[in-house]
Amino acid sequence: MSQRDAATATEVEIFGATYVIRGGTEPDHLTQLAAEVDRRMRELAGHSASSDPGRLAILTALNLADELSRSRTTWDGERGEIESRVKSLADQLEGALEEERPSRRRSRATTKNEKRGTP
């Protein structure tokens, strides 16, 4: 293994098996992810008649995919609400600024006319 490969390789253990994962992700983050997968597989094994690691891995992957899908749906809904609220606030601000602009122009014109001595 070259020095470059060693720097990006992380050894993790999931459900009793050791894996070497290479990637751009921080090693601590990969270790945490592997620990979460291991925890979920062990939890499923405790509730399942089968302890086949392949089957447990698939069930764990499906559970994680379901959580991800639900989170994305929630985030998309929240993002839509936020975008709508930002647009509403921007419209209100623009309206307030439009109301303010003519009076500022009048104030400036009045001040200039007063300096000239014209009413």
N, C-alpha and C positions, 0 to 999 in steps of 0.2 A: 504494500500500500504506500503510495507516495505521500509526501508531507501535505500536499494540497488535499488529498482524499481524507487523510486523518483529521484535518481541521474541520471538515464538513460532515464527518461520520459520527452518528450518535448510536450507541448501543442501548436498546430498551428491552424490557421483558413484558410480554403480554401473555397471560394465561399459561405461564410456565414455559413459554418458548422465548428464546432470545433472538432479536432482530437487530441488524445494523442498518440504520436508515441514513441515507445521504441526501442532503438537500440544503437549501439556502436558509432554512428556518433555524432559529437559535436552538442550541442543544437543550437548554432548560425547558423551552416551550415544547419541543418534541417529547421530552421526558414526561412532562405534565399531561400531554395529549395521550401518550401511551398508558399512563397511569389511569386516566379516565376510561379508556377503552378496557383495560384490564379489570377495573372496578365494575364496570357494567357487565362484562362477560361473566365475572364471578357471581354477580347478583342474579343474572339470568340462570346460571347453572344451579343456583340454590332453589330456583322456582321451576326448573325444567327436569323432566324425566331423563332427557338426553344430556350427556356431557360431552358430546362430540364437538371439538373446538371449531371445526368448520361451520357447523350449524349455528353454534353460539355466536361466532363472528358475523355470520349473515344476519342473524336476529339483532345483534347489537348495531350493525351498520344500518339496518332498516329503522331501528328506534332513533338513531342519531339523525338519519335523513328526514324522518318525520319531524323531529324537533327543529331541524334547520328550516324545513319548509314552513312550519307554523311560525317560526321567528321571522322569516322573510315576509310572510303575509302580514304579520303584525307591523313590522318595520315599514312596509310599503304603505299600509293604511296610515300610520303615524306620519310618515313623510308627506303623504297627500294632505293630511290635516295641517301640518306645519306650513307647507307651501301655500295652501289656501289662506291661512292666517297671515302669513307674510305679505301676500298679495293684497289682502284687505287692509292691513296696516300701511302698506306703501301707498295704496290708493287714498287712504285717509290723510296721510302726510302730504301727498301731492295736492289734495284738495285744500288743505290748510295753508300750504305754501302759496297756492294760486290766490286764495283770499287775501293773503298778506301782501302779495306783490303790488297790486294797484295802490293800496294805501301807502306803501313805501315810496312809490313813484310820486304820488301826490305830495307826500311830505317833503321829498327832495325838491320838487318843483316849487312848492310854497316857500321853502327856505331860500331857494335861489331868487325867486321873485321878491321876497322881503329884502334881501340884500341889495337888490337893484332899486328898491323903492317902489315897486309896482304891486298892487293888491292881488 
